[in-house]
Amino acid sequence: MTRRMIWRMVGLLVLSLACLVAPTFAANADDMTPVRMIVIGDRTGGHQPGIYEQIVDEVARLRPDFIMTVGDMIEGYVEDSAQLAEQWQEYRYIISPLVAPIHFTPGNHELFSDLGVQAYRENVGRTYYSFNFDRIHIIVLDNARFDDPGQIPKEQLVWLEKDLKTFKNSVYTVVFMHKPHWYETIVHNRPDTLHALFKSFGVDAVFSGHFHEYFSVDYQGIKYTSLGSSGGGMDRDFGSVGYHFLYVTLDHRGIHIAPIKMGSVQPWDIMTVADKKVYEGLRNQGLTFARPIQVNEDLKIPGTTVQYTIDNSLGNYAVNDTLKWTATADWHFSPRTQIIQVPPHETRTYAVNVSCKHAGFPPPTAEITFQYARENSVTIQHSLPLARVADAVRADAPPLVDGLLSESIWRHPETRYYDPDGGNSEVEATEVYFAYDDQHLYLAARCRESKPDLMTVKADQHDDAVSAEDCLGFFIAPPGEMVQSFQIYFNADGIAFDQRFERDSEGYMHGDLNWNGEYLVKTQRFPDGWTIEAAIPLATFGAWLAQGDTWRVNFRRKQSRLTKSADWQTPIEYDPKTFGLLIAR
């Protein structure tokens, strides 16, 4: 006995037993165990190789109670029995990953001719039938050969009416047919023989395919749903469902239908621990720059060579991609794109020539993709590291911290700022100064405010919500491995909010709100604004500052009346790699 004959006999036996047994239950869903059914759309009709196969794999992962098709499973349209046999054999192979029972609805690609009907009956069984699952009655109709429900043979309609009467006590009755005749009839207010029967005998839902387009309607209490494509050709401009299948739940609350786009049901091991380690490593060190480009106060960058490293030492797949730059028109790169080829477990360094007429912020972004698993990749986007330079003036004598900024060390202010998106800041004029001696880092600022009565200064306790008020924020990192940074905000009354950040093993910066620094702070209010002066012991940062040393720093002013901020360097982040340079002069 051939495999085809065995497959056909098993299918016929299942269908025959299902049709012979009438239910004895009452139509009460209150204590019903949920039933989960999946409906797969058309595979053929301009079929796209590999699509149906992927959907079958995703369906298999969901482990439904049973599976339905709506037809067009084979190519058909050949008048050669051997070719039809091969097509059915191919289809059986495609659906072999499915472990749940699968029930078929014939489509026009199966019932295209008398030979097609014969092949269908040999490989599947009857072209119309019914069966029960739990307290649900399923009906499959043969309408693929007809253009209108009025053309369906009387024999099938007589059978349908008898079947509906026999199983009228089912909790739910669901009908499958390939062509959505209902779209041409009930939707357009035309009589429909099938709908009349469905309405009379309490059919709850009807599923169809054929059009390769998803659409639905609830008409007189019956949920009509036409599946789009699960592999056949389709108009991609129609709707946004794309290739999909349906996940249908029937429970005591009703019938719940959810279209699931192909690619939405991922395997459990899509990201293993090993994959995550490689992913994190590539994300943090896959693309690095040798050093930041220093940006002086004129904000211009003459031609300079930037070296960057593609580190694929953790990767198990070769990097074969093009590194691309995204930047404003002021920036020039040579070359603008570079082909990157790095074998697995290797590291290579590249160079690019860069210049800029006006180094606006945020800086240009480089992008490249690494494959870290068989079907997964990570696209890394890193900004070209720019570092504005601020001076810290040596204080021969400690300044008097009184907020008046009368000492001569308060010179060389930083006065040019950006909004968070890199545009020109709308915040009023702001001057920020730095100084130092053997024991302290000194900060000072003049903040113009033309409407001082509208300032917001409410916080009066350390670590209150200072950053939501009129304030200055500093981001400071002493020299070293750049694994630690400090965030300190002072409001216009000198109240501080602070925290320390440390880099974890995966490269993320984590804040410690329990950390508190030591500050001597004094502020002053004036008719046209406010000032601040602060002395911070260097021991607060666990480091020393001597002439020629370079720390990393960034800072911002928030003007609450304007709900705006003025950022010295953007983007404002906690990672010291994104800070500018503070050089002790």
C-alpha positions as CSV (number, residue, x, y, z in Angstrom):
1,M,0.0,0.0,0.0
2,T,1.4,3.4,-1.0
3,R,2.0,6.3,1.4
4,R,-0.6,8.3,-0.6
5,M,-3.2,5.6,-0.1
6,I,-2.5,5.4,3.7
7,W,-2.7,9.2,4.0
8,R,-6.0,9.3,2.1
9,M,-7.5,6.4,4.1
10,V,-6.6,8.0,7.5
11,G,-8.2,11.2,6.4
12,L,-11.4,9.5,5.2
13,L,-11.7,7.5,8.4
14,V,-11.3,10.6,10.6
15,L,-13.9,12.5,8.5
16,S,-16.3,9.7,8.4
17,L,-16.3,9.1,12.1
18,A,-16.7,12.8,12.8
19,C,-19.7,13.1,10.5
20,L,-21.5,10.0,11.8
21,V,-21.5,11.1,15.5
22,A,-24.1,13.7,16.4
23,P,-23.5,15.8,19.5
24,T,-25.4,15.2,22.6
25,F,-24.4,18.4,24.3
26,A,-26.5,21.5,24.9
27,A,-25.5,24.9,23.3
28,N,-24.0,26.2,26.6
29,A,-20.5,27.7,26.5
30,D,-20.2,28.7,30.2
31,D,-18.0,25.8,31.2
32,M,-16.3,25.4,27.8
33,T,-12.6,24.8,27.7
34,P,-11.0,27.3,25.2
35,V,-10.3,25.8,21.8
36,R,-7.5,27.2,19.7
37,M,-7.7,26.9,16.0
38,I,-5.3,28.2,13.3
39,V,-6.5,29.1,9.8
40,I,-3.9,29.2,7.0
41,G,-4.6,31.2,3.8
42,D,-3.8,30.4,0.1
43,R,-0.4,29.1,-0.7
44,T,-0.7,29.2,-4.5
45,G,-1.8,31.6,-7.2
46,G,1.4,33.5,-8.0
47,H,3.0,31.7,-5.1
48,Q,6.1,33.1,-3.4
49,P,8.7,30.4,-2.6
50,G,9.4,29.9,1.1
51,I,6.6,32.0,2.4
52,Y,4.1,29.2,3.2
53,E,7.0,27.1,4.6
54,Q,7.8,29.9,7.1
55,I,4.2,30.2,8.1
56,V,4.0,26.5,8.7
57,D,7.0,26.7,11.0
58,E,5.4,29.5,13.0
59,V,2.1,27.7,13.2
60,A,3.9,24.6,14.5
61,R,5.4,26.7,17.3
62,L,1.9,27.7,18.5
63,R,0.7,24.1,19.1
64,P,-3.0,24.8,18.3
65,D,-5.7,22.2,18.9
66,F,-6.3,21.8,15.1
67,I,-5.5,23.6,11.9
68,M,-7.7,24.6,8.9
69,T,-6.9,25.7,5.4
70,V,-9.1,27.8,3.0
71,G,-7.8,26.1,-0.2
72,D,-5.3,26.7,-3.0
73,M,-2.7,24.4,-1.4
74,I,-1.2,23.0,-4.7
75,E,-0.5,24.7,-8.0
76,G,-2.9,22.5,-10.0
77,Y,-4.0,23.4,-13.5
78,V,-2.2,20.5,-15.1
79,E,-3.9,17.7,-16.9
80,D,-1.3,15.1,-15.9
81,S,-2.1,12.8,-13.0
82,A,1.6,12.2,-12.3
83,Q,2.3,15.9,-12.0
84,L,-0.7,16.3,-9.7
85,A,0.6,13.4,-7.5
86,E,4.0,15.2,-7.3
87,Q,2.3,18.4,-6.3
88,W,0.3,16.7,-3.5
89,Q,3.5,14.9,-2.4
90,E,5.3,18.3,-2.2
91,Y,2.4,19.8,-0.2
92,R,2.5,17.0,2.3
93,Y,6.2,17.5,2.8
94,I,5.7,21.3,3.3
95,I,3.1,20.7,6.1
96,S,5.0,17.8,7.7
97,P,6.3,20.0,10.6
98,L,2.7,20.3,11.8
99,V,1.8,18.0,14.7
100,A,-1.8,19.2,15.2
101,P,-4.6,17.7,13.1
102,I,-5.0,19.6,9.8
103,H,-8.3,19.8,7.8
104,F,-8.5,21.0,4.3
105,T,-10.8,23.2,2.3
106,P,-10.7,22.7,-1.5
107,G,-9.8,25.7,-3.7
108,N,-9.9,26.4,-7.4
109,H,-6.2,25.3,-7.7
110,E,-7.3,21.9,-6.5
111,L,-10.7,21.6,-8.2
112,F,-9.7,23.2,-11.5
113,S,-11.0,20.2,-13.6
114,D,-12.5,16.8,-13.4
115,L,-8.9,15.4,-13.0
116,G,-8.2,17.9,-10.2
117,V,-11.4,16.8,-8.4
118,Q,-10.4,13.2,-8.8
119,A,-6.9,13.9,-7.5
120,Y,-8.3,15.8,-4.5
121,R,-10.6,12.9,-3.6
122,E,-7.7,10.5,-3.9
123,N,-5.4,12.6,-1.7
124,V,-7.8,14.2,0.7
125,G,-11.3,12.8,0.5
126,R,-14.7,14.4,0.1
127,T,-14.8,18.0,-1.3
128,Y,-17.4,18.9,1.4
129,Y,-17.8,17.5,4.8
130,S,-18.2,18.3,8.5
131,F,-16.7,17.2,11.8
132,N,-16.8,18.1,15.5
133,F,-14.1,19.2,17.8
134,D,-15.2,19.4,21.5
135,R,-18.5,21.2,21.3
136,I,-17.7,23.0,18.0
137,H,-19.1,21.9,14.7
138,I,-16.9,22.6,11.6
139,I,-18.4,22.6,8.1
140,V,-16.2,22.6,5.0
141,L,-18.0,23.5,1.7
142,D,-17.1,23.0,-1.9
143,N,-17.7,26.4,-3.6
144,A,-14.4,26.9,-5.4
145,R,-15.8,25.6,-8.7
146,F,-18.7,28.1,-8.7
147,D,-18.8,31.9,-9.2
148,D,-22.1,32.4,-7.2
149,P,-23.8,30.6,-4.3
150,G,-26.8,30.1,-6.6
151,Q,-24.6,27.7,-8.7
152,I,-23.8,25.4,-5.9
153,P,-25.4,22.0,-6.7
154,K,-28.7,21.2,-4.9
155,E,-27.2,18.0,-3.6
156,Q,-24.6,19.9,-1.5
157,L,-27.2,22.4,-0.3
158,V,-29.5,19.6,0.8
159,W,-26.6,18.0,2.7
160,L,-25.7,21.3,4.3
161,E,-29.2,22.0,5.6
162,K,-29.5,18.4,7.0
163,D,-26.0,18.8,8.6
164,L,-26.9,22.1,10.2
165,K,-30.2,20.7,11.6
166,T,-28.4,17.6,13.0
167,F,-25.7,19.7,14.8
168,K,-27.8,22.7,15.7
169,N,-27.1,22.2,19.4
170,S,-23.4,22.8,18.9
171,V,-21.9,25.6,21.1
172,Y,-20.4,27.1,17.9
173,T,-20.8,26.3,14.2
174,V,-18.0,27.5,11.9
175,V,-18.0,27.2,8.1
176,F,-15.1,27.2,5.7
177,M,-15.3,27.7,2.0
178,H,-12.7,28.9,-0.5
179,K,-14.4,31.7,-2.3
180,P,-15.9,34.6,-0.4
181,H,-19.2,34.6,-2.2
182,W,-20.6,36.6,0.7
183,Y,-18.5,39.6,-0.4
184,E,-20.5,39.8,-3.7
185,T,-23.8,39.1,-2.1
186,I,-24.5,40.2,1.5
187,V,-22.0,43.0,1.3
188,H,-23.8,44.4,-1.7
189,N,-27.4,43.7,-0.4
190,R,-27.9,40.7,-2.8
191,P,-29.7,37.5,-1.7
192,D,-27.4,34.7,-0.7
193,T,-28.6,31.1,-0.3
194,L,-25.8,30.1,2.0
195,H,-26.2,33.1,4.3
196,A,-29.9,32.4,4.6
197,L,-29.1,28.9,5.8
198,F,-26.3,30.1,8.1
199,K,-28.6,32.7,9.7
200,S,-31.5,30.1,10.1
201,F,-29.3,27.5,11.9
202,G,-27.1,29.7,14.0
203,V,-23.7,29.7,12.2
204,D,-21.3,31.8,14.1
205,A,-18.4,32.4,11.8
206,V,-17.4,31.9,8.1
207,F,-13.8,31.8,6.8
208,S,-12.7,32.0,3.2
209,G,-9.7,32.9,1.0
210,H,-9.2,33.2,-2.7
211,F,-8.7,37.0,-3.0
212,H,-5.3,37.1,-1.2
213,E,-6.7,40.1,0.6
214,Y,-7.7,40.3,4.3
215,F,-11.1,41.8,5.0
216,S,-13.9,41.1,7.5
217,V,-17.5,42.0,8.5
218,D,-20.0,41.1,11.2
219,Y,-23.3,40.6,9.4
220,Q,-26.4,39.7,11.3
221,G,-24.3,38.2,14.1
222,I,-22.1,36.1,11.8
223,K,-18.4,36.9,11.7
224,Y,-17.3,36.7,8.0
225,T,-13.5,36.7,7.5
226,S,-11.6,36.4,4.2
227,L,-7.9,35.6,4.8
228,G,-5.2,37.3,2.8
229,S,-2.3,35.4,1.5
230,S,-0.2,32.8,3.3
231,G,2.1,32.3,0.3
232,G,0.3,33.3,-2.9
233,G,0.9,36.5,-4.8
234,M,-0.8,39.6,-3.5
235,D,-1.1,43.3,-3.9
236,R,1.2,44.7,-1.3
237,D,-0.5,48.1,-1.4
238,F,-3.8,46.6,-0.1
239,G,-4.0,47.0,3.6
240,S,-1.0,46.4,5.9
241,V,-1.6,42.8,7.0
242,G,1.0,41.2,4.6
243,Y,1.5,37.5,4.6
244,H,-0.3,36.1,7.6
245,F,-2.5,33.4,9.1
246,L,-5.3,33.5,11.7
247,Y,-5.2,32.5,15.4
248,V,-8.8,31.8,16.4
249,T,-9.9,31.2,20.0
250,L,-13.3,29.9,20.8
251,D,-14.4,30.1,24.5
252,H,-17.3,31.0,26.7
253,R,-16.9,34.6,25.7
254,G,-17.2,34.1,22.0
255,I,-15.0,33.7,18.9
256,H,-11.8,35.8,18.9
257,I,-10.0,36.2,15.6
258,A,-6.4,37.5,15.4
259,P,-4.5,37.9,12.2
260,I,-0.8,37.1,12.8
261,K,1.8,38.5,10.4
262,M,4.4,36.2,9.1
263,G,7.6,36.6,11.2
264,S,5.7,37.4,14.4
265,V,6.0,33.9,16.0
266,Q,9.6,33.5,16.9
267,P,11.3,30.3,18.1
268,W,12.0,30.0,21.8
269,D,15.8,30.0,21.3
270,I,15.8,33.1,19.0
271,M,18.2,34.7,21.5
272,T,20.3,32.3,23.6
273,V,22.6,33.4,26.5
274,A,25.5,32.7,24.1
275,D,23.9,34.9,21.5
276,K,23.3,37.7,24.0
277,K,26.9,37.7,25.1
278,V,28.1,38.1,21.5
279,Y,25.4,40.7,20.8
280,E,26.4,42.8,23.8
281,G,30.0,42.5,23.0
282,L,29.4,43.6,19.4
283,R,27.1,46.4,20.4
284,N,29.7,47.8,22.9
285,Q,33.0,47.2,21.0
286,G,32.1,46.3,17.5
287,L,32.7,49.9,16.2
288,T,35.0,52.1,18.2
289,F,37.0,55.3,17.3
290,A,40.6,55.8,18.3
291,R,40.1,59.2,19.8
292,P,37.6,62.1,19.7
293,I,38.0,65.0,17.3
294,Q,38.7,68.2,19.4
295,V,36.4,71.0,18.5
296,N,37.6,74.5,19.5
297,E,35.4,77.5,20.1
298,D,35.2,78.4,16.3
299,L,33.4,75.0,15.9
300,K,35.3,74.3,12.6
301,I,37.1,71.1,11.9
302,P,39.9,71.3,9.3
303,G,40.7,68.1,7.3
304,T,41.7,65.4,9.7
305,T,42.1,61.6,9.6
306,V,39.8,59.5,11.8
307,Q,40.7,56.0,12.6
308,Y,38.0,53.5,13.6
309,T,38.1,49.8,14.5
310,I,35.7,47.0,13.5
311,D,36.1,44.5,16.3
312,N,34.6,41.1,15.2
313,S,36.7,39.1,17.7
314,L,33.6,37.8,19.5
315,G,31.6,37.2,16.3
316,N,31.1,33.8,14.7
317,Y,30.1,35.3,11.3
318,A,32.1,37.4,8.9
319,V,31.2,41.1,8.7
320,N,30.3,41.9,5.1
321,D,28.7,45.3,5.0
322,T,29.1,48.9,4.0
323,L,29.8,51.5,6.7
324,K,27.7,54.5,6.0
325,W,27.7,58.0,7.4
326,T,24.7,60.2,8.2
327,A,25.5,63.9,8.6
328,T,24.5,67.4,7.7
329,A,25.7,69.1,4.5
330,D,28.5,70.9,6.4
331,W,30.3,67.6,6.9
332,H,32.6,66.1,4.3
333,F,33.8,62.4,4.4
334,S,36.3,60.8,2.1
335,P,35.3,58.1,1.4
336,R,31.6,58.7,2.3
337,T,31.0,54.9,2.4
338,Q,33.5,52.1,3.0
339,I,33.1,48.4,2.2
340,I,33.9,46.5,5.4
341,Q,35.0,42.8,5.4
342,V,36.2,41.3,8.6
343,P,36.4,37.5,9.1
344,P,35.0,36.0,12.4
345,H,37.2,36.4,15.4
346,E,39.3,39.2,13.8
347,T,39.7,42.9,14.2
348,R,40.6,45.5,11.5
349,T,41.2,49.2,11.5
350,Y,40.0,51.7,8.9
351,A,40.5,55.4,8.3
352,V,38.4,58.2,6.9
353,N,39.2,61.8,6.2
354,V,36.8,64.2,7.8
355,S,36.3,68.0,7.7
356,C,33.5,70.3,8.7
357,K,32.7,74.0,8.0
358,H,30.6,74.2,11.2
359,A,30.7,71.3,13.7
360,G,27.1,71.3,14.7
361,F,25.6,68.9,17.2
362,P,24.5,66.2,17.3
363,P,27.6,64.8,15.5
364,P,27.6,62.6,12.3
365,T,26.6,58.9,12.8
366,A,28.3,55.8,11.4
367,E,26.3,52.7,10.8
368,I,27.3,49.1,10.2
369,T,25.6,45.7,10.7
370,F,27.0,42.6,12.4
371,Q,25.5,39.1,12.2
372,Y,25.6,37.5,15.7
373,A,23.5,34.4,15.2
374,R,22.2,32.3,12.2
375,E,19.2,34.4,11.6
376,N,19.9,37.5,13.7
377,S,22.0,40.7,13.3
378,V,22.6,43.9,15.1
379,T,23.0,47.3,13.4
380,I,25.4,49.5,15.3
381,Q,25.0,53.3,15.1
382,H,27.7,55.3,16.8
383,S,28.3,59.0,16.7
384,L,31.6,60.4,15.5
385,P,33.2,61.4,18.8
386,L,33.5,65.1,19.0
387,A,34.9,66.8,22.0
388,R,34.5,70.5,22.7
389,V,37.3,71.9,24.8
390,A,36.8,74.0,27.9
391,D,39.6,75.5,30.0
392,A,40.1,75.2,33.8
393,V,42.1,78.1,35.1
394,R,44.7,77.5,37.9
395,A,43.7,79.5,41.1
396,D,46.7,80.7,42.9
397,A,44.5,81.5,45.9
398,P,41.1,79.9,46.7
399,P,38.2,82.2,45.5
400,L,35.7,83.5,47.9
401,V,32.6,81.4,47.2
402,D,30.1,84.2,47.5
403,G,28.3,84.0,44.1
404,L,29.6,87.4,43.0
405,L,32.3,86.0,40.6
406,S,34.7,88.9,41.3
407,E,37.9,87.0,41.1
408,S,40.2,87.2,38.1
409,I,40.1,83.4,37.6
410,W,36.6,83.7,36.2
411,R,37.7,84.3,32.6
412,H,37.4,82.3,29.4
413,P,33.7,81.5,29.8
414,E,31.9,78.9,27.7
415,T,29.1,80.8,25.9
416,R,27.9,78.8,22.9
417,Y,25.2,76.2,23.4
418,Y,22.8,74.0,21.5
419,D,19.3,72.7,22.1
420,P,19.0,68.9,22.6
421,D,18.5,68.3,18.9
422,G,21.6,70.2,17.9
423,G,20.0,73.4,16.8
424,N,20.8,76.8,18.3
425,S,19.6,77.2,21.8
426,E,16.8,79.6,22.7
427,V,17.9,79.8,26.3
428,E,19.1,83.3,27.4
429,A,22.8,84.1,27.6
430,T,24.8,81.7,29.8
431,E,28.4,81.9,30.9
432,V,30.1,78.9,32.6
433,Y,33.6,79.0,34.1
434,F,36.0,76.4,35.5
435,A,39.0,76.7,37.8
436,Y,41.0,74.5,40.1
437,D,43.7,74.2,42.7
438,D,45.4,71.4,44.5
439,Q,42.3,70.6,46.6
440,H,39.2,71.7,44.7
441,L,37.4,72.0,41.4
442,Y,35.6,75.3,41.1
443,L,32.5,76.0,39.1
444,A,30.8,79.3,38.3
445,A,28.1,80.6,36.0
446,R,26.2,83.8,35.1
447,C,22.6,83.0,33.8
448,R,20.7,85.8,32.2
449,E,17.0,85.8,33.0
450,S,15.0,88.8,31.7
451,K,11.9,87.8,33.7
452,P,13.3,86.7,37.1
453,D,9.8,86.7,38.7
454,L,8.8,83.8,36.5
455,M,11.7,81.5,37.6
456,T,10.9,78.2,39.2
457,V,13.0,77.5,42.3
458,K,11.1,75.3,44.8
459,A,13.5,72.5,45.9
460,D,15.0,73.1,49.3
461,Q,16.4,69.7,50.2
462,H,19.3,67.8,48.8
463,D,18.3,65.4,46.0
464,D,14.9,67.1,45.5
465,A,13.6,67.5,41.9
466,V,16.2,70.2,41.1
467,S,16.5,69.3,37.4
468,A,12.9,70.3,36.8
469,E,13.6,73.9,37.9
470,D,15.9,76.8,36.8
471,C,19.2,75.0,37.3
472,L,22.7,74.1,36.0
473,G,23.7,70.5,35.5
474,F,27.3,69.2,35.3
475,F,28.5,65.8,34.0
476,I,32.0,65.2,35.2
477,A,34.4,62.2,34.7
478,P,38.0,62.2,36.0
479,P,40.8,60.6,33.9
480,G,40.9,56.8,33.7
481,E,39.1,54.0,32.0
482,M,35.9,56.1,31.7
483,V,33.9,53.7,33.7
484,Q,32.6,56.3,36.1
485,S,30.9,59.7,35.9
486,F,29.1,62.1,38.2
487,Q,25.9,64.1,37.6
488,I,25.5,67.2,39.7
489,Y,22.6,69.7,39.3
490,F,22.4,73.0,41.3
491,N,19.2,75.1,41.2
492,A,19.2,78.9,41.5
493,D,19.2,78.6,45.3
494,G,22.2,76.3,45.3
495,I,20.3,73.1,46.2
496,A,22.0,70.1,44.8
497,F,20.8,66.9,43.2
498,D,23.6,64.4,42.4
499,Q,24.4,60.7,41.6
500,R,27.3,58.6,40.6
501,F,27.3,56.4,37.5
502,E,29.3,53.3,36.9
503,R,29.7,51.2,33.8
504,D,28.7,47.5,34.1
505,S,30.2,44.5,32.4
506,E,27.9,44.9,29.4
507,G,28.7,48.6,28.9
508,Y,25.6,50.2,30.4
509,M,25.9,53.1,32.8
510,H,24.0,52.7,36.1
511,G,23.2,55.5,38.5
512,D,23.5,55.4,42.3
513,L,21.1,57.9,43.8
514,N,22.4,57.1,47.3
515,W,25.8,58.7,46.4
516,N,26.1,62.3,47.7
517,G,28.9,64.8,47.1
518,E,30.3,67.5,49.2
519,Y,29.8,71.1,48.0
520,L,30.3,74.7,49.1
521,V,27.8,76.6,47.0
522,K,26.6,80.2,46.9
523,T,24.1,81.8,44.5
524,Q,23.0,85.4,44.0
525,R,19.9,86.9,42.3
526,F,19.9,90.1,40.2
527,P,17.3,92.0,38.2
528,D,18.6,90.4,35.0
529,G,19.4,86.9,36.2
530,W,21.3,84.8,38.7
531,T,24.8,83.5,39.4
532,I,26.3,80.5,41.1
533,E,29.7,79.7,42.5
534,A,30.8,76.3,43.9
535,A,33.8,74.6,45.4
536,I,33.9,70.8,45.1
537,P,36.7,68.8,46.8
538,L,38.7,66.8,44.3
539,A,38.4,63.9,46.7
540,T,34.7,63.8,45.8
541,F,35.7,62.4,42.5
542,G,38.5,60.3,43.9
543,A,41.1,62.0,41.7
544,W,43.5,64.9,41.5
545,L,43.8,67.7,38.9
546,A,47.1,69.2,37.9
547,Q,48.2,71.4,35.1
548,G,48.0,69.6,31.7
549,D,45.5,67.0,33.0
550,T,42.4,66.4,31.0
551,W,39.0,65.5,32.5
552,R,35.8,64.7,30.6
553,V,32.9,67.2,31.1
554,N,29.5,68.3,29.8
555,F,27.0,70.8,31.2
556,R,23.6,72.3,30.5
557,R,21.4,75.1,31.7
558,K,17.6,74.7,32.1
559,Q,15.4,77.7,31.8
560,S,12.0,76.7,33.2
561,R,10.1,79.7,31.9
562,L,11.0,78.7,28.3
563,T,10.9,74.9,29.0
564,K,14.2,74.9,27.1
565,S,17.7,73.7,27.8
566,A,21.1,75.0,26.6
567,D,23.5,72.1,26.2
568,W,27.2,72.6,25.8
569,Q,27.6,69.4,23.8
570,T,24.9,67.1,22.6
571,P,23.6,64.5,23.1
572,I,23.6,64.8,26.9
573,E,24.3,61.3,28.2
574,Y,25.8,59.7,31.3
575,D,28.5,57.9,29.3
576,P,31.8,59.9,29.7
577,K,32.8,58.8,26.2
578,T,30.2,61.4,25.0
579,F,31.6,64.3,27.1
580,G,33.8,67.1,26.0
581,L,37.3,67.9,27.4
582,L,38.2,70.0,30.4
583,I,41.9,70.9,30.3
584,A,43.7,72.2,33.3
585,R,45.8,75.2,32.1
